[in-house]
Amino acid sequence: MDCVDYADAGLGFGYNGFWFLGRRVGRTQAAVGGANLLLDRYRGSRTVNGRNLFTVPYAAAKGPEFSKEKEDRRKALVVVESPAKAKTIQKFLSEEEFQVESCIGHVRDLPDSAKRIPAKYKGLSWARLGVDVDNGFEPLYIIVNGKQPVITTLRRILADCSRLILATDEDREGEAIAWHLLEVLKPKVPVARAVFHEITKDAIVSSFSNVRDLNLSLVKSQETRRILDRLAGFTMSPLLWKKISPGLSAGRVQSVALDFIVQRENRRLRFIRASYWDAKLDLQIGGEREIPGVLSEVRGKKLASGTDFDEEGKLVSDKLVWIKEEDELSEVLNGMDEVVVKSVERRKLTRQPPAPFITSTMQQAASSRLSLPAGAIMRTAQKLYEAGYITYMRTDNPEMSNQAVAATRDAVTAQFGEEYLASGTSKQKRMKPKNAQEAHEAIRPAGNIFMKPGDLPLEGSELKLYSLIYERTLASQMAPAQYETMGITFSDPDQTIVVKSSASRILFAGFRAAYSQDEEERRDGTDRVLPDVNVGDKAVISGKSNCKHETSPAPRYSDASLVKEMEQSGVGRPSTYAAIIDTLENRGYVCRVSSRYLAPSATALAVDSLLRNYFP
């Protein structure tokens, strides 16, 4: 490989672009696009200022063939990101052979303040930025504040160990953490990179038996994204301090997400409400129980409903009838005592099971079903992963491994019976997000035998989220749900009105026995059954209820809908969705309405307006 593949890095500055380093950066679609301006100096060369981009700087890291090493009975040091993860992994490894320690996240980063810049760089014009843009975009890395004691401890332990195993997450951030650890620890013993998607004994043993080299393509991809974030933020944020207020921030992804929220709010402010009337009727056929009907047409034209109005409160078509006053509706229904069945339609429908969770769909479902914000969802998922209960929770791949599919089908058979299994392994083509990298499999219960939620020592949000993941995983390998729908159309003898009644019932629950996808499915009305009728049967109108409605603007974004918007627009990555929403809240750009919806503050409106004017 002669250069790092940045095509899947999801890079860009957002908006239409802006002047940067004397050149105009072209429009990027919702913060996604090329970063060629910044990467030209990386392409076509294996080095930047003598730094080798594609080999680990320590020869010992090039691949430890442990079996060929001279026997050394000292322990191996295993380094992971978090103490909880370290504790879980240590349970699966002999304490006589392995010592698992945590680096507690990133150990190096760009300077976060002027006082953190090393003395020898303080006089340089680019030091505050932390990136030497005139010298190959060389980053200036410093030890993260408070991490020196962690590094000192790791160095001390490593001095008495025979080898170093870097077991950080298998994504850009995890690979970068591993590389930075090598830079600061400077090991003189063999080094290996071990990766796994779940924290189980089998997965850990397998990963340590199949170690690999450090993936410098991932490292440089993460470094590039970090540099771009710094360049975008440090370029735009000072303008906000000068024009609006000190302490504000802008960002490559953050500002685009904010723009989504602000533009939705602007649409709401421009919205003109429209009111309209319709009617619900109670119908009785041949002495049978009453069935509900809805007035659908008047004098040959469809009755206008909420979706038939635009944002200016006007009808979208002149082929609709708009009943604006109750008196007008009462006049239409006056004297209507009987209608006749004009048509009966029965259909059988099939609904396919959902795919297993990826990060975005888990956040959307948990936000809607459990009323949790995106940040809380990811923190809970992190705990479940580190405890060994679920697979890695930052993924955009909806597929599962063959072993996981087998475990899922075993769980379905044991819990529901073979008739609920999908015919063959359900590996139908799944819709994948833009720029999907598919580095990990889908989010599912860990292991080759799935533990039921009630069999685990979980409670509160952890139990609820694990249950959701467990149910969704089982549903993905279950048979489709089978429905029967029935619709009856009625009309009066003069053809003045048309009344419609519909219902559906489940013939076979299929995957719904484990998992219901939305609120509508979970309502009892789904299984309402209409009586058998024939064309020409008469129905008595036993009750009338006039109903006034008012159109509503598009709802504000919730965590779930904002994550979906970001995913569909290619903005951000699964690992950043929750962090972006947290940042918007922490900066005071948004506040929560009814604990669920995100409303922009006055500051957010001003910031977004300025960014749109100066960086259109």
N, C-alpha and C positions, 0 to 999 in steps of 0.2 A: 504494500500500500504506500503510495507516494504522498497522499494527503488525506486529511481527516474528512470523512463524509459528514458535512454539516446540513445536508439537504433535509434531514428529518429533525433538525434542531428546533423548529418552530420559532424562528427568530424574526424580529421586526420591531418597529418603533411605534406603530399605531397611528391613527389619523391619516392624513394624506402624505405626511412627511414633513421635514423641516430642514433648515440650513444647518449643516453640521460640518465643522472643519473646512469651511469654505466651499462645500459642495452641497447641492440639493439632494436630499434623500427622497426617492420617489414614493408614491403612495403604497402602503402595505395594507393588505386586506385584514382588518381587525387584528393587528399586531402579529400577523403571520407573514412570512416572506423571507426573501434572501437577506443576508447580512454581508453581501459581497464587498461593500465599501470597507467594512472593518476587517474582512478576512482575506483580502487580496494578498496581504503580505504573508499569510499562512500557506496559501495555495502554491503548489509546485515546488515546495521546499520542505525538507525534513527537519530543518532547524530554523530557529529564530534567535539571532544573536548568540549562536553557539549552543542554544538549548535544544536538545534532541527531543522532538515531539512524539516519537514513536517507540522509544525504548525506555524502560525504567532506569533511572539514574544509578541504580546499584546492581552490579552484576549478579548478586545473590538473588535478586528478585526475578531473574529470567526463567525460573522454573526449577523448583526444588526437587530433584529426583531423590526423595527421602530414602528409598530402598538402597540407593547406591552410596549414601553417606556413611562415613565411618560411624559406628554405633556410638551414640551419645545418650546417656541415660538421663540427662537433664530434661526438665519439662519443656513443652512448647508453649509459647505465649500466644493466646488467641485474643484478638482485639475486635470488639463490636462497638456499636454506637451508644447503647443505653445500658444502664445497670440492670434493668429488668430483663432485657434480652440476655445479658451475660449470665444472670442467675439461672435462667431457664436452660441455657445451653450447657452450663457446668453440670447440671443434673445428669446429662447424657454422656459426659466424658469423665474418665478416671482423673481424680485430683492428683494422682501420682504422675500422670503423663501430661496433663494439660492444665494451664491456669488461664481462665477466661476473665478478661478485664474490659472495662468500658472507657472509651475516649470521650463520652458524653457529647456526641455530635461533632461538628466541625472544629478543627484545631487551628486552622489558619484561614484568613480572609483578607480582603482589601481593608485599608484603614477606615475606621468609622468616624474618626475625628482628627483634627490637626495635631492634637497632643499625642496621638498614638503613632505618629510618623517617626521612624527611626531618625536619629540625629543626622546621619550622613546624607539623608534625602531631604531634609527640611528646607534647604535653600533652592531646591529644584522646582521649576514652575509647574510640573505635572504631579508633584508628590501628593498634594491634597486630593487630586482626582484618583490617585492610586493606579493609574494606567499611563504608561509612557507612549502616547499615541504616535509620536514621531520615531519611535524605535521598535517597530513591529508590534505595537500594542502590548508591550511587555507589562504584566501586572506586578504590583508591589504587594507581596504577601507579608502579613505580620501575624504573630500568635494572637488568637482570639483572647480578648480580655478575660482573665480568670482561669485560662487553660494551662498556664505554665506549671502549676502544681500537678496537673494531670499528666502532662508530658514528662515532667521530672520523675513521677512515679513509674510510668511506663518504661522509661529508660533504665531505671534502677532494676525493675523486674526483668527486663530483656537481657540485662548483663549476665543474669544467671540462667538464661534459657538457651536451648540448643537450636531453636528455630522460631520464626514468627509467622503466624497465620492471620491474614487480614480477612475478617469475615463480616465486613460491612455489607449493607444492602446492595443488591445487584441492579443498580440504576445509576444515572449520572452522578447524583449526589453521593451515593455510597462509594462509587469508584473514585470520585474526587477525594473523599475523606481518606480512602486507603492510600492514594498517592501522596497526599499531604502528610500522612503519618510516616511514610517512607522518607519524606524530605526532612522531617524534624527528628525522627528516631535514628536515622542513618545506621541501620542494622548491619552488623558484620557476620550475621548468621544467615542460613538459607531462608528465603521468604516465599510464601505461597499465597495465592488468592483463592479463598473458598467462598462459594455462593450457594444459596438455597432459597426456596420459595416458601418454605414452611419450617417451623421450628419443632421438629419431631426427631426422635432418635434415629430413625431410618434415614431421614433427610440429612441430618448432620453427619452421620457416618458416611453416607454416600458422597457428600460434598467434600469431605476430607480425603476421600479416596480418589477424587477426581479434581484435584486442584488445577488451577490454570495460571497463566500470566496475567499481569495487570493489563486492562484494556485501555490503552492510551487514547484511542479514538473517543471513548466515553469521557475520559478525563478532559480532553481538549474541548469536547462539545460542551461540557459543564462550564469550563473556564470561559469559553466564548460567550455563553449565555450570561455568565456573571459579569463579564466586561461590558456587554451590551446593556445590561441592567444599570450598571454604574454610569456609563456614558449618557444614557437616556435620563436617568434620575438627576445626575449632577448637572446636566445641561438645562433641564426644565425647572427643577425645584428652585434655584435662586431667583428665577423670574417671578415665581409665586410669592417668594418672600418679599420681593421688592414691590410688586403690584398689589398684593392682597394682604398677606399676614405672615410673619415669621413662623417657622416650624412646620409649614405645609410641605407636602411632597408630591411628586409626580413620578410615574414609572411606566416602563414599557408595556406591561400588562395591566397594572393597577389602574392607569388612567383610561384605558379602553373599557375595562369593566365599569368604572365610574360613569363613563359616557353612556353605556347601556342604561344604567339606572336613571341618569338625568334625562336622557331623551325619552324614556318611558314616562317620566314625570311630566315633561313638557307636553307630551301627547295627552296626558290626563288633564292638564290645565286648559288645553285648547278644546277639550271635548265638550260638545253641546248635547245635553240630555234630551231625549224625546220620550213622551209618554204614549202608551197605546193600551187598548182594551182587547181582551178575548174572553172566552167563556168555557167553563167546565160543565159538562152535562152528566147526569146520572141516567142510565138507560136500563130498562127492564124488558126482557124478551120472554114472552110466554110464561110469566110467573116465576121465572128463574131469578136468582140473586141479581142485584144491580151490578152493572159494570160501568167503569168510568169512560167518558168520551170527551174529546176536545174539539171545539169548533175550529174547522180547518179552512173552509172556503165560504165566501159570501158572493152570491150572484156571479159565479164562475171565476172569481179571482181569489188567489191564495191570501189568507189573512196574514198581515204583516206581524212578524215577531222580532225579538231583539236583534238577531243577526241580519235582519233586512234593512238596518239603518246604518249610515256611515257616521264618521266622527263629528260631522256637522249637524247631526240630527235629522238628516233627510233620507228618504227612501232610495234604495239603490236601483230600483226598477219601477216602471210605471205599470207593470203587470200585477201589482199588489194592491190590496185594499187596506187602508189605514183607518181604523176606527179610533177617533180621538176622544170621543165623549161617551159616557155610559148611556146617555139617552139614545144615541145612535145605535148602540148595541141592543138595548132593550127593544127598540123599534123593529130590529131585524128578527129577534126571537119571539116577539109578541105573537101569541096564538099558536106557536109551535108546540104541539103536544105529542106528535108521533113522527117517527122516521122509519125508513125502510132500508133493509140491508141491500146494498148495491154490489158489493164484491167481498169475497173472503180469500185471503192469501195466506198460505202456510209455506214456511221455508225451514230447511234445516241448515244450521250454520256450524262451522268448525272454528275454534280459536286455538291457535298454536301456543305451546308453552313458551315462556320467556327464556332468554339466555341467562346464564349465571351472571352474577354481578361483576361489573368493572367499577373502578373508583367513582366515576360520575354517576352511574345508575344507582350505586349503593347510596351515595349522598342524596340523590333525588328521592329515592324510596324512603330512606330513613328520615329525611326532612319532612316528608308528607305524612308518613305513617307514625313516626315516633315524636314528631314536633321538636326535633333537635336541630340546632344550627350546624352548618357544615363543619366548623372547627371542632365542636364537641363530638360530632360523628367520627372524625378522623382521629381524635385523641382516644376515643373509645376503641376504635378498630386497632389502633396502635397497641393498646393494652392487650387486646385479644390475641394479636399476632405475637407479641413478645412473650405471652404466657403459653404459646403453643397451641392455641385453639383454632386459629384460622390461618390461611395462607397470606402472603404479602398483599397489603391493602392498597398499594399504588400500582395500578395496572390498567392498560387499555385493551387487553386481550380477552374476549368473551369465551375463549375455548378452554377446556380442561384437558389434563393429561389422560391417557388411556387408563392408568391406574385409578385416577379420580372418577372417571366415568363408571368404571366397574364398581367402585365403592358406593357411588350414588345409586346405581341400579340395585345393588344389594340392599341398601337402606330403604329404597322404595318398595321392593318386594317384601321385606320384613315388616314394614309399617302399613302398607296398603294392599299388597297382593300383586301377583304377576299381571293381572288384567289392567293395572294402572301404569305399567311400563310402556314407554314408547316402543313402536315396532322397530327393532334394530336399535343400535346406539344412536341417540339423537344428536347428530353432528351437522344439522342443517346449517346452511350459510347464514352467518350472523352479521348484522350491521355493525360496522366498526367505525370509531370516530375518525375525524380527519387527522392526518399525521400520526396514526396509530403506529406504535413501535413494537408492541407485542413481546416485550422482553419477559413478561411473567404470564402465567396462566391466570384464569379468572379467580375471583375471590370466592373461597369455599371453606368448609370445615377442614381442618388439617388432618393428615393421616390417611391410612388406607381403610380405616373403619371409623365412620362418622359417629361422634358422640351426640346423643339427643340433648337438647337444651336442659332438660330437667335432671340429667345425670352429671352436670358440671357444677362446680361450686361458684356459680355466677348469680348476680342479682342486679337489680336496677337497670340502667341503660346498657350495661354489658350483656346482661341476659337478653334484653329486648333486641339488641343488634345481632347477637349471635343467632337468636331464633329466626330473625329475618333472613340472615345469610343461609342458615340451614334449610329453611323452607324454600327459598329461591333456588338453591342448588338442587334439591330433590325435584322441584317442579321442572327444572330444565331437562330431565330425563324421563318425564312422565308423558302419558298419552294426551292428545289434544282434548279439550272440553267440547262436548257436543250439545248444541242447543236446538230447540224448536221455537220458531217465532210464528205468531199469528196476528194478522191485521184485518180488521173489519171496517169497511167504509159504509156509512149510512148517508141518506139524503132524504129530505122531505119530499112529498109528492110534487111540489112545484119546482123542485131543483134550486131552491133559493139558498139553501145551506148544505154544507158537507161536514159531517162529523166523523172523526176517526177514533178508533180504539185499538190499542195494541198491547201485546204482552209476550213474554218469552218464558220458557222454562228449560231447566237443565235436564237433558236426557242422560248424560254421563258426565260426571264432574271432572274426570281426568286430572290434569295438574291442579285444578282449583281445589281439590281435596287437600292439597298442601299449601297452596299460595294463591291469594286473590290479588290481582294487580292494581286495582283502583277502588275508589270509594263506591262507584256505581255498582261494581261487582259485589261489594260487601253489603249492599242494601237488600232487604228482604223482598222488595218489589220485583226483583228479577224473576222470581218464580210464580208470578201471578198468572193464572190460567183463565182463558176466556171460554165461555160455553160453546158447544157445537151449534152452529147456525147455518142457514142456507140462504142463498140469494132470494129476496122477496119476503123474508120474514120481517114482521113488524116489531118495532121497539117503542115502548112508551117512554117519553121524557118525564121522569119522575122528579127531577131536581135540576135547577139551573143556578149557576154561581158566576156572576160577572166579576172579572178580575182585571185590576189595573196594574200595569207594569211600567217600568222606567228603564231605559237603556243605561248601561254602566260603562265607564271607560275601561280600557285594558287594566287588569290588576297590576299593582306594583310587583316587582320581582320578589320572590321568596328565595331562600338559599337554593332550593331545588330548581326553580326555573332559571335563576341566574347561572347556576352550574351548567344547566342544559344549553343555555344561550352561548356560554363561553365554549363549550365543547363543540357545538354545531358551527360556531364561527372560527374554530381553530385557535382560540385565544387561551394561552396558558397550557398547563399540563396537569395530569391527574394529581401530581404531588403539590401543585400550587393553588388549586381552586379554593380550598378552605383558607389557606394563608392570605390570599388576596381579599377575601371577604372580611377576615379578621383585621387586615390592615385598613380597609375602608372604615370599619367601625372604630378602630383605635385612633385613627386620624380625625375622627369627628365628621367624616364625609357623609356617613349614613347613620340613621337611627332606626330602631325597630318599631314597627307599628303593630299592635296586637301580638307582640312577641314573635311575629313570623315574617312580616313584610319589611322590605328595605326601602326607606324613604330618604331622599337626599336632603342634606342640610342646606342652609343659605350659602355657607362656604362652598359646598360642593357645586352649587349652581354657578357661583362666580368663577371657581377654578375651571370647570368644564367650559364655560363661555370663553375664558381667556385662552385656554389651550386650543379651542376650535378656531379662534381668531388668528392666533400666532402660529399654530401648527395644524392647519386645516386638513 
